[in-house]
Amino acid sequence: MEKEDAIMEGSVNHPAAEKEANEPILNNESVKNKVSSQRNLGSIPDVLQEVNTVNDRMDEQEKKISVDNSILHSGAEKSQVDTINEPGKENSLGESTSSSSLANKNEIDKPDLDQVLILGELKSLKSGQERSEAEMSGLSGKKTDCVKVDLKSLRETNKNLDEVVYEEEAEPVFDGTEEPGMGVNRSLSARSAHRDSEAQGYVWPEKAVALTNFVRSKSTVAVSTVLRHLSGKSDNGKDVTTEEDKSKCYEKSAVASQEHEMQAVSQKTAERTGWNPLSLIGILRDDTGNRLVETEVSPEAVLPIAMKGRIILYTRLGCHESKEARLFLHRKRLRYVEVNIDVYPSRKMELEKIAGDSVVPRVFFNEVLIGGWSELKSLDESGKLSEKIEYVVDEAPSFEAPLPPLSGEDDLSSSGSIDELAVIVKKMKQSIALKDRFYKLRRFTNCFLGSEAVDFLSEDQYLEREEAVEFGRKLAINLFFQHVLDENVFEDGNSLYRFLDDDPFVSQCQNIPRGLTEVKPKPIIEISSRLRFLSHAIFEAYASEDGRHVDYRSIHGSEEFARYLRTTEELQRVNLKDMPREEKLAFFINLYNMMAIHAILVWGHPSGPMERRKLFGEFKYVIGGCTYSLSAIHNGVLRSNQRPPYNLIKPFGVKDKRLKVALPYPEPLVHFALVNGMRSGPALRCYSPGNIDKELVESAHDFLRDGGLIVDLSTKVAYVSKILRWFSVDYGKNEVEVLKHAANYLDSSVSQALLELLANSQLKVVYQPYDWGLNN
């Protein structure tokens, strides 16, 4: 009965505590009663005296349960373990012990959770008292009001243990799904030891230590808040006189407690790794990564200068001086309109007529020719550039000034011969009544019967019924319409068919805003070449030189992006089946990167997991009569129909037409080329089919050497991007094979050291937190 009473009170039986077994044991209830008893205290010294008493008893209690730092003994379910000290025999801690105690060491159960909580609460009293003595030292003669002490936050940790341990580990992956609670740090060398210790039941102390740290961080703030309320002071040191002020003070203290908890969590995350690729905006760092100066940039210092005039910059692709001229105008906060003479060939003759030659770059302030890159530098060094800037700011452009690119200028997307079949289908769509019909217990919208289509074709084209059926199959093969369930190509009868732009999924695609195009479909190789050319021009003009930052606002208003949108409309009925591997890789990688920019411009940057899921799964293009989302291109086509991370379903089913478009095997290097608009992603660049494999290797080199895989040889720790973790199945069967694969793209010295650590199983792997911020 005495043992059961001790267990109910939360006591811990231990040999070191036998001589003090008659002293009372503190638990959650005693702590609550002790604090609640301070309601009727007459002075602050009484409160301090009670806190000192609790502090002394905390030290005594801590001595009883801290014999072994790595093992917390539980006395709730087992009887007391007797230890007999024998001279000449010592355990690993330097304490005398007998062979019988060592034999019983492995039979110790997990500690009681209430005891761990009590220890954390008692430890926090001391730190809370020390922080509050300065505030209470001048209030020894004042009376305190009755304040209700709420220890609910301390008790909630008992039933939310799993959430506490795994709260910081869960992070959303790129496709919006939530990652399970998995440890971030994993050690290769400690796996065998971990398995042995887990078999002996020694894994629990690691969980208890994490819980103790959490309780300490919360209870420190809670005790400080309690003492501040007892002193009758608010957070700013002023007296709290009314009940309303006290309630406001209490609410403010609760908010401060939550903020303190969030800061502690973020501090722990920051301590895991010092790598943060794009957190350098407004922060200056030296070569070693140490923070030097943190500056706050005002909006006025970033926004371009308002001007009445117009600045025209003539450039061409691959010109180094054109890049320097762009950077110079950006630094001067001068908004300009770029005219790329490779994108607009007719402007080359215009430049020759105005400037006398077609050498680029050329800068015009209204109708005044400033010159090239060298002229800009000389004007800036002499101080005469400010006069030119004042002129373009105050004066509107005259009719002699060069004009910005016009909509559709030199655009080949709308050119080509009219498709006669498209004209017939347009007339057919106006003549046939489209209705909602039921088929196989399902409702299909905007459908027509096969017999209705045969009636129209036989009458309009003067064909026999069998000839009309063949003509209808020709229209279906050219992707003008299709069966609602893809059961057949086209038949006469009661089968249901639907026009491509009436399909509910296709109609939501972003490259079919005006319905089906009437121009004959061009070969996919030609369309891919024009899209690649436009992507190259957009990336060079509106992305940083390293490809890490994108000027989304300038892209949205550019004529190059408008031409890109018109070109994507030609993808509605193209044939993708006969594309070579290299052409398919370059086409879908470039299209993915431009689709991500288009999605962010239309839907905005996703702020959370659900928004990311929508962005990657619901923003679609119709290509070859099928819909493709960002996730379908990534996991379905480029990864050969592999499951996305932490998903159970493959993108394409067995009967899916898109399965014929997918690559025959996954391409692991595409993860270093696909840019989804997030800061932790790879750099933005354009890929060509002729050098696709070489360019993918270069992208892997740049990404891994630029922070994607950092090996600290002194501590034997590898800081790895989570991209290698999410798509580890594409690189190897286990973590060792993944790192060996990544070592091929590192510097030779770092790669050799990494392989040696992997061979000796001495490497610890830490996965870097993924930054989901916008790469603007």
N, C-alpha and C positions, 0 to 999 in steps of 0.2 A: 504493500500500500504506500509506503514512503517513496519507493521508486516511481510508482505511478503518479503520485502527487508531484514529484519533481519534474517528471516529463510533462505533465499538464502545465506546469508553470514555465516551461521553456528552458529548464536547467540543462547543463552539459556535465555528465559524469566523467571524471577524469582522475587519475591517481594523484596528480599534483594538487587536487582540490579536496582531498579527504580531510585534511586537518581543518578546513574551513567549511565543512559541509553544512554546518548549522547556520551560516550566514545567509541572509535572504538573497534570492536571485532576481535580477532585473529581466523583465520581458516587455512585450509591446504594451500590455495593459498597465504595468507598473509605470512605464514611461509616460503614458497618457495621463494616468492619475496624478503622477508627480507634477506634470506641467499644469494640469487642470487645477491643482491645489493652489496655484499661485494667484487665483482670481481675487482672493480677499487679502492679499498682502498689503501691508501699509506703507512699505518703503522699498526702494530699489536695492539697498544692501541685503535685504532678506532674499530677494531673488538671486543675487550674486552668490550668497552663501549656499542656497540650495543647488545652484549650478555647480559650485565647487564640490559639494557633496556628491552629486551625480558624477562629476569628473573623477573623484577619487575611487568611487565604486566601479567606474568604467575601467580604470587601470587594473583593479583587482580582478574584474571579470575577464579582462583581456589576457591576463597571465594564465588563467585557468584553461583557456581553450586554444592557446598558441604554442603547444609543445612542438608540433611539426608544421613548418610553413607550407609544405606541399600537400599535406593531407589534413582535412578537417574531420575530426572524429565525431560520430553521432552517438548520442546516448539515449535516443528516443526508442530504439528497438532492440538494443543489445545490453547486456549487463555490463557492469564495470570491469575494465581490463586491468588486471593486477600486473604491476611491473616490479621486479625484484632486482635491485642494483647489485651487480657482482663486480668486484675489483678486477681490472685488467681487461674488461670487455666493454667496447664502445660501439655505438651505432654510427650511421653516416653523419649525424648531427653532432657528434662529439659527446653524447650523453651515454651514461652507463645503462646497460640493458642486459637481459638474460636471453638465452636461446629460445625460451618459451615465448617471450614477448615478440621476438622476431617471427616466430612461426605463426603467431596470431595476427601479425600485422596485415596480412592480405585479407583477413576476414572482417575488416572494419567496413561498416556500411557508409552510405552517403550521409552528409550532415543534415540535420534538421533545418529546414528553410527558415523557420522563425528565429533560430539562434543566429543565423547569418544576418538576418535583418536587424536583430537587436544589436549585434556588434557594430553594424554600419551606423545605426542611429546613435549609439553611445559615442562612437568615434567622432561623429559630426558635431556633438555638443561642445567639444573642446574648441574646435575651430570656430564654431558660431559664437562662442562666448568671447574668444579673443577679438573677433572683429567687431563685436558690439560693446565692448567695455569702454571704448573711446567715446561712443555716443551716450553711454549711460553714466559716465563718471561725474558729469555735472548735474545729475538729476537725483542725487541721493536723498534729498529732503522732500521730494514731491510725491504726491499720492498718484496711484495708477487707477485707471478705470477697468471695469470688468470687460475682458476681451475673450471671446470664445476661441479656443485653440482647436484648429482643425488639422488632424494628422492623417487625413484620408489619403493624401498623396503618398505617405510612407507605407500605408497598408496595401495600396493597390499594387505595389511591386511584388507582393506575395503571389497574387493570382495571375500576374502578367509576366511571368518569368521568361517564357519563350519569346515574347515580343520584345523584351528588354535586350536579350542576347542577340537577336537577329534584326533588330530595328534598323541598324546602320548598314547592314549588309545588302538589303534588298534594293536593287536599282533596276530601272526599266532598260530593256535592250532596245536596239534601234528600231524594231518594227512595232514598238508600243506594248509588247507583252511584258508582264512583270517577271523579273528573275526570281527564282526561289531563293529562300534564305540560305545562301551558301557562303562559306568563309572566303574572305578576300585573300588572305595569306595562306599559302600552302608550302610546305617544305618537303623537298624530295628526300633529303638525308634523314629526316626525322620520322619517316613513315613506319619503318619497322619498329622503332621505339614506341611510336604512338599506338601501334597495334598491340604491343606487349603490355603497355600500361593500360590500354582499354580493357584487355582481358582480365587485369587484376582489379579493375574498378577505380583507377586513379584519374580518370578524365574529369570527374566532377569538380575538383578544386579549381580548374580553369574557369568553369562556369560560375563558381562561387566568387572567384576574384572579380570577374566582370560584373557580377551583381553587386558586390560590395562597393566597387568604384561608382556604380550608378547610384546606389543608395547614398553614398557620401556626398556626391554632387547635388542631389536633391535635398537631403536633410540639412546640409549646411545652409542653404538658402532658407529652408523652412524654419530652422531654429533662429536664424538672424531676424526673420520677419516676426516671429513670436516675441522675441525680446524687444524689438522695436515697438511693437504694439503695447507691450507691458510698460514701456517707458513713456508712452503717450506722445511719441514723436512720429512725424511723417518721414518720407524718404529724404526730403530736403532739409530736415533738421528742425522744422517748425512744429509748434505744439498743435495737437489735434484736439479741438475743443468740443465740437458737436458730434452727434452720432452720425450725421450725414458725412462729415469730413472723415470720420473713422472708416465708414464703409468705403468711401472713395479711396482712402489710403490702403485699405485691405485689398481692394480690387487692383490697385496699381502695383502692390507688392506681388500679387499673384501673377500679373503680366510680367513683372521683372523676373520672377522665378522661371517662367516659361522661356523668356529670352535667354536667361543664364543657361538653361538646359540646351537650347538650340546652339548657343555659342560653344558649349562644351562638345557637342556632337560634331560641329563643323571643325573645331580644333583637332579632334581625334582624326577626322578624315584627312585634314591637311598634314598631320604628322605621319600618315602612312606613306606618303610619297611627296616629294618636292616637285614633281613634274606636273606642270599645267601649261599646255602648249600655247594657248592664246589668251592668257590672263595678263598679258603685258601691256594692254591698253591703259594708258595713264600711269604706268609704273615703269621706272627705269631700273635695269639690273645690270650688273657687271657680268663678265664672262663666266664666273663661277655660279651664277644664278642667285646671288645675294641681292636683296632689295636695297637700292640706293636712295631713291627719292620717289615719293608717291605724290603725283600732281593731280589736281582736279581741273579738268578741261571744261571751260564754259561753253554753252551752245553757240555763243557769238563767235568763238574762236574756231568753230568747226564748220558752220554754215557758210556757203559761198557769199561773196559780196553781191549785193543787189545792184543791178546796172540796167540802164536803158538801152545800151548798145548790144552788140553781138560779137563774139569771138569765134572764128572759124579756124580749125586746125586740120590741115591736110596731112595725112599719114599713109602708110602702106604696111602690109604684113611683114613681120620679121625685121623691121628697121629699128636699130638700137637708139638712134637719135630721136626717133618718134616717141619711144618710151621715156627718154629723158625729158622731152618737151611736155608730155602728159604729167609727169611727176612735178615738174616746175610749176605748171599752172595749178596743180592741186595744192602745192605748198603756198602759193599766193592766193588761194581761195577764189580763183577766177573760174567761173562756169564757162564751158566752151562746148561747141558742137564739132564732133569729129567727122571728117569726110575721108574715108578710106578709098583711095583711088583703085585698089584691087577689088573692092566690093562695088564701087560705082565707077566703071571704066569711062563713062562719058565725062566725069569730072576731071579726068586727066587732061583732056583737051582744053577744058575750061581753065585749068591751072596754067597750062602752057600759054594761053592767050593773055592771062592777067599778069603772071610773074615772068614770062619769057621762057620758062623751062618747067619740067615736071619733077624737079628735085624736091624731096620731102625730108623733113617736115617744113611746112610753111604756115605761119601764123598771121591772121588778119584781125585787126581791131577795127570793126566796121569795114570800110573800104580801104583802110590804110594797111599796107603790107609791112609788117614788123620784120619779117625775115624768118630764118631758121633757128636751130638750137643755139648756134654760136652767137647770133645777133641778140637773142634773148638774154644770154649770159652777160654780154658786154653792156647792154642797156641797164641791166640790173646792177652791175658793178659800178657803173658811172652815175647811177642815181636818176637817170633819165626815164626809167621805166615807170616811175610813179606818175609822171606827166601823161604818159600814154594811158595808164590805167584810169586816171581822172577823166580823160577824154572819153573812153568807152563807157564809163559809169554815167556821165552826164549827157552824152549825145546819142540820139537814136540813129540806127543805121540808115543810110541813104539807099536809093535804088541801085547804085553802083556796087554795093557791098555783096559779096558772095552769099548765096542762099544755102540754108541747111538742106539735107537730102529730102526729096519729096517722096510722098507715099507711093510705093510701087515703082520707083525709079530703078531702071536696069534690073527689074525683077523678072525672072524666068518662070516663077512658080505658076503664074496665071496664063502663061503662053502654052501653045500646043494646039493640036487639032481637036475639034469637038467630037466627042464620042457619040456616034449615032445610036448606039444601044442606050446610052444615058437619056437621050431625047425620047426614045420610045418608052422607057421606064417612067419618065416624068409624066408623059401623057397617060400611061397606064395607071399611075397612082391617082391621077385626077378622075379617071373614069370608073375605077372599081371602088365599091363601097367597103370601107374598112370598118370592121365591127369587133367587139369583144365577144369571144366565143369560148366554150368549155370543151376541153379535150382531155380524156383520161383523168377526170376529177380535178382538173386544174383550169384556171381561167387565164386566157391569153388575150392581151389587148391589141387592137389595131391589126387584126388578121384578115386574110382573104382566103377563099377556097381555091384549090388547084383548078377546079372546073371553071371558076370565074375568070381566072387568068387565061385559060385556054380559049374561052369564048371571046375575050377581048383580042387576043393575038390572032386568032383565026379571022376575025372581022376586020381588024386594023391592018394586018399585013397580008390579007387575002391568002390565007394558008389553010390547008386541010387540018383536021383535028390532030392527026399524028404528027404532021409537020409543026403545028403549033406547040405540041408537047416538046419536041426537040428544040425548038426555038426558046421555049421557057427554060429548058435545062441549060442552054447556053447563057441565058441571063443569070441563072443561079450560080453557074460556075464562075462568072465574072463578078460575083458577090453583090449583085443588086438586091437580091432577097434570098431567104433561106427558110428551111423548115423550122418550126418553132422548137422541135426537139431533136433536130438533125437526124431524123429517121431515114430520109431519102433526099435525093437532089431535087427532083421535081416530077410530079405525077398528076395525071388527070383524075379528078375525083374529089373526095371530101377532106383531103389532107390540108392542114393549116400551114400557111406561109406568112411571112412578115418581111416588109422592106427593111433594109439594113438600118436606115436612120430612124425607123419606128421602133426598133428594139429598145426596151426600157433601159438596158445596160449601155448599149451603144450611144443612145441619145444623151447620156450623161457624160460622155467623153469630151475632152477639152479641145480636140482637133476636128470637131464636126459641128461648128456653130451654125452654119448655113445650109445644112443638109448635104446630100451627096454632090460631089463635083461633077461637072459635065465634060471635063477635059479627059482625054484618054489617059489611062494610067501609064506613067513612065516607068522604065526599069528601076528596080530598087538600087542598083549600083549608081545610077545617075542621081537619084534623090539623096542617097547617102553621101555622095560627094558634095552636093550643095549644102546639106546640113552640116557636114564637117567643116566646110569653108566658112559658113556663118558662125559656127561655134568657135572656131579659131579667132575670127575677128572680134567676137563678143568677149572672149576670155582675155584677149590681149588688150582690148580697150578699156574694159570695165572690171578687171580683176587685178589684184596686186601682182608684182613681179614674181613672187614666190608661190602664187596661187592660193594663198591662205585666206585672203579677204576678197569679198565681192561687193561691188557697188550696185546694189539691187535697184536703187532709185533711178540711177542713170540708165540701167538696162531697160527698165520699164518704159521709159520715154524714148528709147532709141528706135531708129528705123530698121536697124539690123534685127532687133528682136521681133518687130512687126513682120519683117520678111520671113523670119524663122517660123512664126505662127502660120503664115500662109503656106509655107513649104510643108509643114506637118499635115496639112489637109490633104496632100497628095498621097499620104500613107493609107488612106481608107481602103483601097482595093488593090494594093500592091501584092506581088507574089514573093514570099519569103523562103520558099522551099528550096530553091536552087542556089542559095547564097553560100559561098565558100566560108570556111571557118574563120579565116582572118578578117574577111569583110563583115561577117556577122558579129565578131567580137568588137571591132571598131565601131560599127553602127550602133549597137545596143549600149555600149559604154558611153559614147557621146550623147546618145539620146537620153539615157538615164540622167546624166549630169544636167542637161538642159531641161528635162522634165522636172527635176528637183527645183531648179531656179523658177520655172514657170509656176509650180505648185506654191512656192513661198510667195510669189508675187500675187497670186490669185487668192489663196486661202490664208496667207500670213504664216509666220513662224509658229510651229506647234509649241504650246506651253507645258504640255504634260503627256503622260503615256497614251491617253485616249486620243488626244489630238494627233500624236505621232502615228498611232494605228490608222487613223482616218487618212492622214497625208500619204502614207506609204501603201495603203491598201485600197483607197477609193479614188485617188486622183489618177485618171486613166486616159490613154490614147487608144483609138481604134486603128489597128495596123493589120492589113490583110484580112479584114472582116472580123477580127477577134479583138477583144479588149485586153490591154496590157496595163497593169499598174506598176508602180516602182518596185513593189515586192515581187510581182510576177516576172519582171525583167531580171531582177537580181537573183532570186532563188529558183525561178522556173527555167529561164533561158540560159543565163550565164553559169549557174551552178548545176545544170543538168537535172532540174526538177528535184532538188534536195529540200528537205523540210527546213523552214526558217528556225532560228534559235528558239527553243522552249515551245515548239509547236508540234502537234501530232499529225497534221495533215499536210500532204504535199500540195504545191500550188496547182499542178495539172493532174486531172484524173486520167484513167486509162483510155477513155474515149475522147479526151480533149484534143481538138485540132492543134492547139498550141504545142502539144508534146512533140510534134514533128519539127517544130522550129527550134526546140531546145538543143543545146550542144550535146554531143555524144558522151562527154565526160566533164566533170566540174573543172573550172579553171580557177585555181586557188589565188592567183595574183590579181584577180579582178577586185578583191577587197581593198587593195591599195590604189585603185583607180576610180572607184565609185564615190562620188561626193554627194552626200545627202543634205548639205547645207549646215552641218553641225561643226563646231570648232575642233572637235577631236578627230574629225575625218581627215582623209588625205588631201593633198594639194590638187587644185583644179588645173587640168591641162587637156589638150585635144590629142586624140589618138588616130593614127592613120593605118590602114590595113597592110601597107607594105612593110611597116616596121613595128607591128603591134606587139610581137613577143619581146623585142628589145625595149620598147617603151614601157611595157609592163614591168620588166625587170628593173628599169631605172626608177619607176614609181615605187617599187618595193624597197629599193636602196634608199631613196629619199625619205620615205615614211619611217622606216625602222631606224635609220641613222639620225633622224631629226626628232627623236624622242619616243618613237614607237616601241623601242626595246633598248633599255638602258641597263647595263651590267655594272654594278659596283663591286669591283674586285676586292676591295678592302673588307667589306662586310659580307661578301659572297651572296649578294641579293640581286635579283633581276627584276626590274620594273617593266612590266609588259602591258601593251595596249589590250583593252578588252576585246578588240576585234579578233585577236588571235584566240581568245577564249570562246567567243560566241560561235566562231566558224572553225573550231579546232578539228572537226571531222574532215575538213578539206585539206588539212596539213599532216595529220597523223592519227594514230590510234590512241595515243596518250600524250601527256604533257611533255615528256622527254622528246618524243618524235616531233612535236610541234616546234619546240625550241631548236631542235637540230635543223629543221627546215628553215626556220627564220635566221639561223646563224649563217646560212649561205649568202645572205644579203647584207651582212655587216662587214666592217673593216676586218682585214685578215687577222690583226692582233687581237681584237675583241672577239672575233669568231673562234679563234683558237683557245682563248681563255675560257669562253663559254662552254666549248665542247669538253675541255678538261674538267670543269666543275660538274658538268652533267655526267661524265664518266665516273667521277668519284662520289657522286650522289651528295655533294656538298652545297648545292645551290638552293636558295630559298626564293620562291616566286611571289611577287606582289603585283597584283593587277591594278593598273592605274584607274582612277575614277574617270568616267567618260563625261566630257563636257558637252551638254546638249544645247549650248548657246548658239546663236546665229553667227555665222562666219562673215559678218558684214564689216 
